[in-house]
């Protein structure tokens, strides 16, 4: 133990950078600038990789931009990709607010799709039903099935303290298998692993459907589900910040002990929040199946349920930010396919995510350059 | 290790080891330290007093390298220093022990002490170091098993580990932030013995405290901060009185004798009959407790910590189930009902743990004060919450109860302990409860805040609430209560009305009242 302590003044620099913990929440615009900066850095890093791979980074980015926001047509496609993400992102946000780690949005999405399909395929309603009745009943069925899939882990958590992370994750697999059973065995159309196409009356209206009256809408695929997403964002915000139930959710999520002390019914809320979360994810499934796919088949989701977790976190569980983040991710999903089936676009997504998460550091710490004395 | 302060310097008693000059530290919206001077002599225990938010912790965090001052100089043993981190401070021998311990519960005492050090490098060689830790502990009277895991230790023992950690790192200027707040009386005695031993070996100690009698007992000199400024700089403890110190802290005379109006208590509000309940470990915590509290009276429950007070409060407020017995609130049975059920029937509760239970840290002050009102109009409007009403209500409480906070939208976690307690009190009292269960309502608060809280309790008594006051501060119990019950190992030992401290003390240590009276008679 005969180590003499070295002095710290050996550094040749007379200035140094220090990180200090912020004592106050940074203003809103700072957090916005930091976010933009994080995305910028992510693009720089991605650009370097593209250059190293022999590509032209600027051209690639220009292409991505063009392929996702370049025209009304592609922007409409971006919104189509964003639609399920908004609903699933909201589903995750609500659950995470109550500190319930619902990572089963994927399964609830599948069940929602199943519920909506069942209305057509059982069939509960004849094919010539009015579209509005069809859509309403299918929405109800999708929401109900999603809520049921949320209720099971919620009930197990509330009554028996079963870890909801495990149950929701496992129920994703059950949901996929459940759907598969129906498309292989019950509703299989002439041996293919998919159902028949839904009658037009069961399709969510698209903008393109109105191109006769508004010519600008020609070929636009954006469907009614986007409106569901936006309305759901407003609803979720309103519930969280202006309703008694939302207050309970926020209190339970922030300090369950205080919630118990204040006399809240945590058991009931756990179940209700999981059902609400499941219902939103179920609505996402319904919207996707009736707005885009138009039949029940396998692989209806390229992992929307899991992307929703990321969306919720990046949006900091803010219902309106969920919309913006979803559009960004929708753009990446869409444009990604344009430049390469896999690889670079996925990488860009990953780098943006890492940079955004890392940028949180600057929300909690401030940088100061100080003179060495 | 070279001692930079050779012993022959000790000729003068006034041999300063730390000199802080003109320390200024701003936090957004607050001037926490305003031109503060502070001097610590070698081999003294220097008490640092001040109300909550007076700037004591800020000053000491600057000395320990956690914060950097906006301006001002710090000299340690005559040499100017500039700390960038606590590590720098420890290198010149300054260490701080915070109120909340920084220990790893799953590791042993020795592992915690070695944590973050470069030596041993690869192999832990624990038996060897266990011995080193043990020897160090014996030298300073810090008895703790080096091989015990930290989670198995009592709070007092954990504090000893923290002190050992500092001693092991060669610290000879030790800052302790309210070290006695968490300790039982016997543990305080042990701690003081250790501190005296350390001082006799030439170490210097800064002792932050709120408890004046304790300061008079242990400190050589006292400095007082008030609103960021020094109001007393290093006056010898033997030259001051408790009253004078209290005045220096709050800038006015503190009434240690509260004027309590005589009033006849009303009907029984809370009746507890033969209550039995278990603690968290499933062991019996309450064994046949019976008591009642009438409207307009304060019943104090005295006892050494851990004798069932916590469980009793929880069972009455619906946060814990009892195995046997009955509880009545205004004649209606509330045994084993939910917390919400009793709240609706007029139960107010000031919980023991104001940050973990009493408030929600990331929610705003507004959200925190409507915790028990969000279901009732005017704050509730159908299934909605009227945010304007809620904010008005919060602002009203903020003014009435003098909660110091920039805005009612501020998250609760940014409030000081005293202000947080005011938020809780404001919330509970504003509901005009028929029964108020107050558990340690003034723990950890400074003199000024304590007085404010005690006045609020007395006012609530005059307003006709029945108050069950559970406290470990005997003086508080005696000055506030109409009657005092003493609990020991989950049983009520007896009741006194005249505040006879000796009798209470005997009951607290397990002698039932009848035996005491027989002994006298």
Interface residues (C-beta under 8 A of the other chain):
Chain A: X1 X3 X5 X8 X18 X23 X24 X25 X241 X242 X243 X244 X245 X246 X247 X250 X251 X254 X255 X257 X258 X259 X260 X261 X262 X263 X264 X265 X370 X373
Chain B: X27 X28 X68 X82 X84 X88 X91 X118 X119 X317 X318 X319 X338 X339 X340 X341 X342 X343 X344 X349 X351 X356 X357 X358 X359 X360 X361 X362 X363 X367 X370 X371 X372 X374 X375 X380 X383 X384 X385 X387 X411
